[in-house]
Amino acid sequence: MKSRLLIQLLASLALICGIAPPSAADCSDGQGPGVDWSGCKKLNRLMAGDDFRGAILVGVNFSDSDLAGADLTGAQLSNAVLIRTQLPGAVLKDADLTKAILDRANLRNADLSGAQLVKAALHRTDLTSARLVGSNLEKAEFGRALLANANLTGAILRGADLARADLRGAQLIDADLHDANLAHADLRGADLSHANRLVQDQLVDTCGDDTTKLPSALTPPPSWPCASRGTDN
C-alpha cells in the first residue's frame, strides 16, 4: 500500500512540475545506444554495424535480420527471438540473453564475454571461434551447435545440453561442466584439461582423440579415437 501511494505521489508531482512520465517502447524509434524496442518486431532488417550499446531489447524479434558487427554491449535481450539472425563479429559483451532464442543464428567470431545466456536456445547455432569467456550458459541448449575453436574459458555450463555439439578445438579451461550433457559431442582437439566438475560418465558416447586434453583424473572412453559424428547443420 505504501509503495502504491508513493508511486501515485510521484506521478502527481511529475504532472505538477510538467514532467512527462516515461513512455512505453516506441517501435518507430531509430536504432541507437539505449533505444527501447521491448517487444518490437524487427524482422529482415539491415542493421549491420549499428550501435545498440545498453539498448533495451527485451522480447524483441530480430529473426532473419542482419546485425553483423553490431555493438550490443550490455544490451538487454532476455526472451528475444533471433532465429537465423546474422551476428558474425557482433559484440555482445555483458549482454543479457536469458531465455533468448538463437536457433540457427550466425555468431561466428562474436564476442559474448560475460554475457548471460541462462536457458537460451542455441540449436544449430554457429558459434565458431566465438568468445564466451566468463559467460553464464547454465541450462542453455546447444544441440548440434557449432562451437569449434570457441573460447569458453571460465564459462558456466552447468546443466547445459551440448548433445552433438561441435567442440573441436574449443577452450574449456576453468569451465564449469557440472551435469552438462556431452552425448555425441565432438571433442577432438578441445582443451578440457582444467575443466571443473567434469566426470567420467559425461565422456561416454563423446567423440575424441589423442588431441583432446582431459583432466588428469579422467581417461578417454573405449570409443576413442573416433571419427566425426557430424552435426548435420
Beta strands, then each sheet from edge to edge (+ up, - down):
end
